[in-house]
Amino acid sequence: MSSNSCDEVTTSENIVVRMSRVARHLSSSVYSALHSGSIFIYCIIQSVVTIMYFGRVLLFVFALLLFSQVSAKKLDSRCKLVRELLRNGLPSDIFLGQWVCLAEKVSDRDTGALHVTPSGKKYYGLFQIPTPWCKEGRVGGECNVACESLLDDDIRDDVKCAVKIFQREGFKFWTQWTARCKNDNFITNEIYKCPDLSISPRSSPERTLVSQALSARARRTLRQRRSLMSYT
């Protein structure tokens, strides 16, 4: 074979090798570009999903705040709070002062109070009732009430649900009561200066039922204490 033929073969081989290298380089570049692009697209999708989620949360909170501003009210005095509690089912018995103290400490007597914790848990209304006692968006929960309905100025559902919680858990369910009301009789003494306490609790059948339930709980607690004392 002539030297020219050998040179041509060598040149062809070099061209093939170079083309192969270029092809590998291009494929590597294309793969890297596609990989980077897919990561970029994934990040965009994740960002959009996150924004949509928090957008829905913010919209929900805004709607609740708007609803509460429209229909809620703040009871601007202790005696007005006493009057509303008596009208909506609570009896003027030994526990009334505790209910007044609870409402003042947890919601500042605001029927539209809505508290959202950093973890996203929400507390609603005059007595700051959370799920699972109420259901967000529809009627439900242990009290068979929509959480949003606890934010209006009609506190009948608030009172019923709070009494149900009290019957099962006691006032200790509310940490604010334990910290700020449990050993404080000042409010209990003060509320009996309010003129509405001269109204007989028997004027309301519903109030009488609530009073009976609370009194029964008090009697059970007293019996338990006496039983414990008998063993000591």
C-alpha positions as CSV (number, residue, x, y, z in Angstrom):
1,M,0.0,0.0,0.0
2,S,1.3,3.4,-0.9
3,S,2.2,6.0,1.7
4,N,-0.5,8.2,0.4
5,S,-3.1,5.5,1.0
6,C,-1.8,5.0,4.6
7,D,-2.0,8.7,5.3
8,E,-5.6,8.8,4.0
9,V,-6.6,5.9,6.3
10,T,-4.9,7.5,9.3
11,T,-6.6,10.8,8.5
12,S,-10.0,9.1,8.3
13,E,-9.4,7.3,11.6
14,N,-8.5,10.6,13.2
15,I,-11.6,12.2,11.8
16,V,-13.8,9.4,13.2
17,V,-12.1,9.6,16.6
18,R,-12.6,13.4,16.7
19,M,-16.2,13.1,15.6
20,S,-16.8,10.4,18.3
21,R,-15.3,12.7,20.9
22,V,-17.4,15.6,19.7
23,A,-20.6,13.4,19.7
24,R,-19.8,12.3,23.3
25,H,-19.2,15.9,24.4
26,L,-22.4,17.0,22.7
27,S,-24.5,14.2,24.3
28,S,-22.9,15.0,27.7
29,S,-23.7,18.7,27.3
30,V,-27.3,17.9,26.1
31,Y,-27.8,15.6,29.1
32,S,-26.5,18.2,31.5
33,A,-28.7,20.8,30.0
34,L,-31.7,18.6,30.1
35,H,-30.9,17.5,33.7
36,S,-30.4,21.1,34.8
37,G,-33.6,22.1,33.0
38,S,-35.6,19.3,34.7
39,I,-34.3,20.4,38.1
40,F,-35.2,24.0,37.3
41,I,-38.7,23.0,36.1
42,Y,-39.2,20.9,39.2
43,C,-38.2,23.8,41.5
44,I,-40.6,26.0,39.6
45,I,-43.4,23.5,40.1
46,Q,-42.6,23.1,43.8
47,S,-42.6,26.9,44.2
48,V,-46.0,27.3,42.5
49,V,-47.5,24.5,44.6
50,T,-46.1,26.1,47.8
51,I,-47.4,29.5,46.8
52,M,-50.8,28.1,46.0
53,Y,-51.0,26.3,49.3
54,F,-50.1,29.3,51.4
55,G,-52.3,31.4,49.2
56,R,-55.3,29.2,50.1
57,V,-54.4,29.4,53.8
58,L,-54.1,33.2,53.7
59,L,-57.3,33.5,51.7
60,F,-59.1,31.3,54.3
61,V,-57.8,33.3,57.2
62,F,-58.7,36.6,55.4
63,A,-62.2,35.3,54.8
64,L,-62.6,34.4,58.5
65,L,-61.3,37.7,59.6
66,L,-63.6,39.5,57.2
67,F,-66.6,37.4,58.4
68,S,-65.8,38.0,62.0
69,Q,-65.5,41.8,61.4
70,V,-68.9,41.9,59.8
71,S,-70.9,39.9,62.3
72,A,-68.8,39.7,65.5
73,K,-68.8,42.1,68.4
74,K,-66.6,42.8,71.4
75,L,-68.4,43.0,74.7
76,D,-66.9,46.2,76.1
77,S,-67.7,45.6,79.8
78,R,-67.7,42.7,82.2
79,C,-71.4,43.2,83.0
80,K,-72.4,43.1,79.3
81,L,-70.5,39.8,79.1
82,V,-72.4,38.5,82.2
83,R,-75.7,39.6,80.6
84,E,-75.0,37.8,77.3
85,L,-73.9,34.6,79.1
86,L,-77.0,34.6,81.2
87,R,-79.2,35.2,78.1
88,N,-77.5,32.3,76.2
89,G,-77.7,29.5,78.7
90,L,-75.2,29.9,81.5
91,P,-76.6,29.9,85.1
92,S,-75.8,32.4,87.8
93,D,-74.2,29.8,90.0
94,I,-70.8,29.3,91.5
95,F,-69.2,28.7,88.1
96,L,-70.3,31.9,86.4
97,G,-67.3,33.9,87.6
98,Q,-65.0,31.2,86.1
99,W,-66.8,31.5,82.7
100,V,-66.4,35.3,82.8
101,C,-62.8,35.0,83.7
102,L,-62.2,32.4,80.9
103,A,-63.8,34.6,78.3
104,E,-61.8,37.6,79.3
105,K,-58.5,35.9,79.4
106,V,-58.7,33.8,76.2
107,S,-60.6,36.2,73.9
108,D,-60.7,39.6,75.7
109,R,-64.5,39.3,75.5
110,D,-64.4,39.3,71.7
111,T,-67.0,37.0,70.0
112,G,-65.0,37.1,66.7
113,A,-61.6,36.3,68.2
114,L,-59.6,34.0,65.9
115,H,-56.1,32.8,67.0
116,V,-53.9,30.9,64.6
117,T,-50.8,29.2,66.1
118,P,-47.5,28.9,64.2
119,S,-48.3,25.3,63.6
120,G,-51.6,26.3,61.9
121,K,-54.0,25.2,64.6
122,K,-57.0,27.6,64.9
123,Y,-59.0,28.7,68.0
124,Y,-62.4,30.2,67.5
125,G,-64.7,32.7,69.2
126,L,-65.4,33.8,72.7
127,F,-64.1,30.7,74.4
128,Q,-61.4,29.9,71.8
129,I,-62.7,26.5,70.8
130,P,-60.5,24.4,68.5
131,T,-61.0,21.4,66.3
132,P,-62.0,18.6,66.8
133,W,-64.8,20.2,68.8
134,C,-65.9,22.1,65.7
135,K,-65.5,21.4,62.0
136,E,-63.9,23.9,59.6
137,G,-66.1,24.7,56.6
138,R,-69.2,22.7,57.6
139,V,-71.2,21.5,60.6
140,G,-69.4,18.7,62.5
141,G,-67.0,17.9,65.3
142,E,-67.8,16.9,68.8
143,C,-70.1,19.9,69.2
144,N,-71.7,19.4,65.8
145,V,-71.0,23.0,64.8
146,A,-69.1,24.8,62.1
147,C,-66.0,26.6,63.5
148,E,-66.8,29.7,61.5
149,S,-70.2,30.0,63.2
150,L,-68.4,30.5,66.5
151,L,-67.1,33.8,65.2
152,D,-70.4,35.7,65.0
153,D,-72.2,37.6,67.7
154,D,-74.7,34.8,68.5
155,I,-72.9,33.0,71.3
156,R,-75.5,30.3,71.9
157,D,-73.5,27.7,70.0
158,D,-70.3,28.9,71.7
159,V,-71.9,28.4,75.1
160,K,-73.3,25.0,74.3
161,C,-69.9,23.8,73.0
162,A,-68.0,25.3,75.9
163,V,-70.3,23.6,78.4
164,K,-69.8,20.3,76.6
165,I,-66.1,20.7,76.8
166,F,-66.4,21.5,80.5
167,Q,-68.5,18.5,81.2
168,R,-65.9,16.2,79.6
169,E,-62.6,17.9,80.4
170,G,-63.3,20.6,83.1
171,F,-61.9,24.1,83.0
172,K,-58.4,22.7,82.8
173,F,-59.0,22.1,79.1
174,W,-58.2,25.8,78.7
175,T,-54.6,26.4,79.8
176,Q,-55.3,30.1,80.2
177,W,-57.9,29.3,82.8
178,T,-55.4,27.2,84.8
179,A,-52.8,30.0,84.6
180,R,-55.0,33.0,85.1
181,C,-58.4,32.1,86.6
182,K,-58.0,29.0,88.7
183,N,-56.9,30.7,91.9
184,D,-58.3,34.1,91.2
185,N,-61.7,35.0,92.9
186,F,-61.5,38.7,92.1
187,I,-63.7,38.5,89.0
188,T,-66.2,36.2,90.8
189,N,-66.6,38.8,93.5
190,E,-66.9,41.6,91.0
191,I,-69.6,40.2,88.8
192,Y,-72.1,40.0,91.6
193,K,-72.2,43.8,91.4
194,C,-73.8,43.5,88.0
195,P,-77.5,44.2,88.0
196,D,-78.3,41.2,85.7
197,L,-77.5,38.7,88.4
198,S,-80.7,39.6,90.1
199,I,-82.5,37.7,87.2
200,S,-83.5,34.3,88.3
201,P,-81.8,31.5,86.3
202,R,-85.0,29.5,86.4
203,S,-86.5,31.8,83.8
204,S,-84.8,29.7,81.1
205,P,-85.4,26.0,80.7
206,E,-82.1,25.7,78.8
207,R,-80.3,27.5,81.5
208,T,-81.7,25.2,84.1
209,L,-80.5,22.1,82.2
210,V,-77.0,23.6,82.0
211,S,-77.1,24.5,85.7
212,Q,-78.1,20.9,86.6
213,A,-75.2,19.5,84.5
214,L,-72.7,21.8,86.2
215,S,-74.1,21.1,89.6
216,A,-73.9,17.3,89.0
217,R,-70.2,17.7,88.0
218,A,-69.6,19.7,91.2
219,R,-71.2,17.0,93.3
220,R,-69.1,14.3,91.7
221,T,-66.0,16.3,92.3
222,L,-66.9,16.8,95.9
223,R,-67.6,13.1,96.4
224,Q,-64.2,12.2,94.8
225,R,-62.5,14.6,97.2
226,R,-64.2,13.2,100.2
227,S,-63.4,9.7,99.1
228,L,-59.7,10.6,98.7
229,M,-59.7,12.2,102.2
230,S,-61.2,9.1,103.7
231,Y,-58.2,7.0,102.5
232,T,-55.7,9.4,104.0
